[in-house]
Amino acid sequence: KAAIGAAFNGTGDSFNTRIRWTEDNQELIKSIADDPISTRNEWSIAKNPWQFLQLCFEWSDVVVTQKEKFWKVPIGVDSTASGFQLLSAMRRDPIGMKYANLLKPESEDSAPQDAYIRVLDAAAELANGDPEFDSVVPYLKHRSVGKGALMLAIYGGSASGIRDKIKENLEGDQIQIEWNELKQLQMLVSRAAKKVFPAAFQALDWLKKLAKAHHAQGSTSITWSTPTGDTIHCIKHAIETETIETTYNGKVVIADWNSREPDLKKQVSSFVPAFVHCFDAALLKEAFSDWQHPIASIHDCIRVLPADMDRAMDRIRDGFVSIVDGDPLAKLADDLGVSDCELKRLPQLDQDLTAVQESRYMFN
């Protein structure tokens, strides 16, 4: 029921609200399943129309007409900003963990926390009374702006990359933005994100410093182990280019991608997302390596049959606590041979990690 309600209205409501929507719209669901062509105006307005339509068919077959004995269509959940979750948990940051939905909701009817909206609210506070940002304030009502800023920034994204993502997201909302406004908007929301969630961004800066300290020891690549025992080897090579002046085609640049010359600058920038993403993979491996039920997974998203969702979520919570247990950032520095004297370890804050066991929307 929650999956059907989410397919129609999105995942911003509480589970209880999604369930109530399905219970209150049984006739609509049945009529859509019986005649999807003439009811297309009703189901095409859903948040995920094709997924909603498929679930209507399945609900009708299994629950209404009972012509099918077993439910065969999977339902899905994905992490609410997985990189933000992981860095906040590694730091034991109560604010970051709250807005990453790693903690228990206030009540059964509480909707998921939204870090992207929180960033936009903070951006509006920063912009209040500052004429420099007057022209971009109207864009702060679009959640896609906050998502574009925080989602990319938390992986160490560049200012230009964040601008491109915000522009792409706004275009998805059928909104055009001028270059000067885009630049101002990116500056504002990036500043807001760092103000609201300083612990996560401190971790990003620290990871970059760690990579540089490792290079200072003479290393030309970065190798570390994941919590599940896998080895990651991060290496970037410079691209050798040669410019050729042609008679009819002007300048042509020929690139040699097989250069063995290390590109340490790009290696530093790629190390941060590589480290965070390897924990996404470690979580799914920790949770589901011995799973005996149907499952599809990619990055930070799973799809399972409804009967298996509760046990899948239990495994995700257990797996998450397992991979961020201890001090993963300090362990990484130790593994890379960077001492506390060379790079001061980041302190962990005061959030109890076991609180994750009572989370409800960490995968939503």
N, C-alpha and C positions, 0 to 999 in steps of 0.2 A: 504493500500500500504506500509506503514511504517513497519507493522508487517511482511509482506512477505519479504521485503528487509532485515529486522533484522534476520529472520529465516535463510536466506541464508548466509548473511555476518557477523552476529553478531550485537551487539548494540554499537559498538565503533564509528560508523559513526553518522553524524547528521541525524535528522529526514528527512531533505530535500534530503540528499544523499540516504537514504533508499527508499524514495518515487521515486526518479529518477531511481533507479535500477529497481524497479517494472515496471515503465512506459517503460523503455528501453528493457525489457525482456518479453514482452507479448507473443511473439511466443514461447519462451522457456517454459513459464508457461503453455500455452495451450497444447503444445506437451507432456509435462510431465503428465498433467491431462488426456489426451487422451490415452496415452500408457506408464504407469509408469514402466513397465517391461523393455522395450527396451531402455528407457531413464534413467535407474537407475544410470548409470555412471555420468549423469548430476546432478541429485538431491542428490545422496549419498555424494557428496563433500560439501554439505551445512553445515553451522555451527550447525544447528539443523535439520537434514535431515527429520525425520519423521514429525516434526511440519511443515516444509516447504512443504512436500508432501501433508499433509492434507489441508494446505492453498491453494495450487494449485488446488486441487479438488474443494474446496469451491469457489474460484475465478472463475473457469470455470463454475460452476453450476449457480452462481448468476449473474456474470458480463458478461461472454462471451456468453454462450448458453441461459442464463436466464430461464433455466428450473425450477429453484428454485426462489421463490419470495423474501424470507427473508434469510439473513445470519444467520446461527445457530452455527458456530464454534467460540468460544471465543478467544480473543487475550489477551496476558498477559504483565504485567510490574512488576518489582520488585525494591525495594529500592536499591540505589547504596551505599552500606555499611551503613545500618540503624543505627548501634550503633555509628558509627563515625558521622553521621548526627545529631543524638540526642544530644550527648555530645557537639558537636561544637555549636549547636543552644542554648543549655542551657548556654553555656559560652559566647554566642554572638561573637564567634571567626570568624572574616572575612576570615581568611586563611582557616580554617577548613570548614567553610560553602561554600566557593568557590569550594574547591576540593571535597566536598560531594554533589555538584550540587544543592545546595539550593538557589543559586543566578541566576540572569538572564544571559544567555549566551551573549557573546560579539556581536554575529550576528545570523541571522537566519540559517546560514550555519555552525555555530560553533558546533564541536563535543562535546560530554560530557567530562567533566573533569575526570581525572583518578588518584585518590589518590594513587593507587598501583604503577603506573608508576612513580609518583612523588617521592615516597619512594625509588624506585630503582635508580632514578637519583641522589637523595641525597646520597644514599649508594655508588654510583660510585664516587661521589665527595669526600666522606670520605676516600674511598679506594685509591684514586689517590696518588701515591708516597709512599704508606705504604706497604712494602713488606709482612707484616703479612697477608694481604688480597689478595695478587696477585693471588693465586690459585682459589679464589672464584669469582673473577670479571666476568669470562665468564657466570656464572649462573645469573647475574643481567640482562641479556637480556630477561629473561623469566618472563612474567607478573605474572605467578602463584607463583613465589617466593615472590613478593611484596604482593600479595593477601593473601598468607598463613601467612605472618608476621603481616600485619596490621589488617586483619579480626579477628584473634584470640587475638591479643594484646589488641585491643580496648574493649574486654570483660574481660580483666584482666587475659588472658591466661598465663600459666607458660612457662618458657624457653623450657622445655622438650616438652610441648604441641605444641609450635610454631615450634620446630624442626620437630616433627612428621608430622605436617601439611605441612611444606615445602617439606619434603621428599615425602609425599603422592602426593602432587601436581606435583612435578618433575617426579615422576613415571608415573603420568597420561600423561605427555609429553614425555614419553619413555626415561627418563634421570635418570641415577643412580648416586648417590653421596656417597662418603666415609664419615665415621663418623666424622673424624677430620675437613673435609671441611664443613660438615653440621653444626657443632658447630660454626665454624668461620662465616659461612654465616648467621646463626641466630643472632649472636652477632652484625654483621654489619648492617643488615636490621632493627633490633630492635632499635639500636642506631639511625639510620637514621629516623625511624618513629617518635621517640621522639623529634628529632631535628626539623623536618618539622612541626609537629603538637603538639607543647608543651601544648597547652590549654587543649586538650582532655585527654592527659596523666596526666596532673595535676589533672583533675577531677577524674580519676581512682584512683590515690594515695589518694586523699582527701576522696573518698568514703570508702576506706579501713580504713583510720584513723577514719572516722565517726563510722563505725561498731565497732571498738575497743573501742572508747570512750563510746559508748552505752553499751558495755559489762562491761566497768569499773564502770558503775553505778549499776551493779548487774544483768543486764538482761542476760538471756540465750537463747533468740531468738530475731528476729528483725521483727517488724510488721509496715507496712506503708500503706498509701492509694494512689491509682493511680489517675491521673487527671479525670478519668471517674467514680470515686467513689467506685472502687473495693478495697478490702483489701488483701494485700499479707502478708503471714506469713512465714518467712524464718527461718527454724530450721534444724540443723544437729545434729545427734546423733552419738556418738562414736560406733564403731563396736567392741564388745568384742570377743576376739579370744582365743582359747585353742589349744595348740599343743599336739597331741597324737603320741607317738612312737609306730608304728605297727611292727609286725614281718616280714611281707613280702612287705609292701608298704612304708616303711620308715616313714618319718614325714608326718602327715596329720593335716592340720589346720581346725578346726571347728569354724565357725563364727556365732555369735548371732547378727542378724540384728535388734533385738527388744530392744536393750539397751536404757535406758532412760538417759544415761549420755551424756550431751551436748558436741559436738566437736566444740569449739569456733573458732579454727583455720580454719577448713573447712567452717564454717559458714561465716567467713569474706570473704574467696575467692569465695564462691558461691553467696554472697550478691551482688557483683558488677554486674555480668551478669544478675542476677535476676532483679535488679533494672532497668538496661537498657532494658532488654527484656520486662518488664511490660509496658514500654512506646510504644514498637512495637504493643502490643496488644491494648493499649489504643488508639493509632492512628486509627487502623482499626475499633474499636468500636465507637469512636467519629465520624468517617467519614461515616460509613455504617450501624449504628444500625437501622436507619429508611429507608434504601435503598429499593426501590420497583422494582428493575430490577434484572435479572439473574446475579449472581456473585459467584465466588469461591475464597476463600482467605486462606492463610496460612502464619503465621509469618509476613513477610514483602512483600508479593507477592499477587497480585490479578489477576483474569481473568474475563473479562466482554465482552459483545458483542461490536463490533466496534462502533455502534451508541451511546453507553453509555460511551465510554472512556473519552471524554472531560469532561463530568459532573463528572465522577469518579475522575479525576485528580483535578478538582476544589475542590471537597470534601476533597481530601487528603491534598491539600495545606491548606485549611481552618482548617482541623483537626489538622494538624501538628502545625500551629501557635497557636492554642488553647491549646494544651497539654504542649507546652514549654513556654507559656506565663508566665510573672512574673519571679520568680527565683526558679525553681524546686529544685535545690540543697539546697538552704537556707531553703525552706519549709520542705524538708525532714529532715534536722537537727532539725528544730523546732518541727516537729512531733515526733522525737525520743527523744526529751527533752535534746538535747546536745546544750548548750549555746555557744555564740560566744566566751566567755572566755575559754571554754574547747576546742573548735576547731574553729579557725578563718575561717569565711566564705570566699569562693572564689569570687573575684570580677568578674563581667561581663565586657566584652570588649565593643567595640563600633559599632558592626554591627547592623543595624536596622532590626528587625525581620520581618517587613512587606515586606521586599525584597523577602521573600520566595514566595509571591504571584506571582512573575514574573519568578519563576524558571521553567525550561522546562524539566530537566532530573532528578529530585529528585527521581521519579520512572521511570525506563527506560526499 
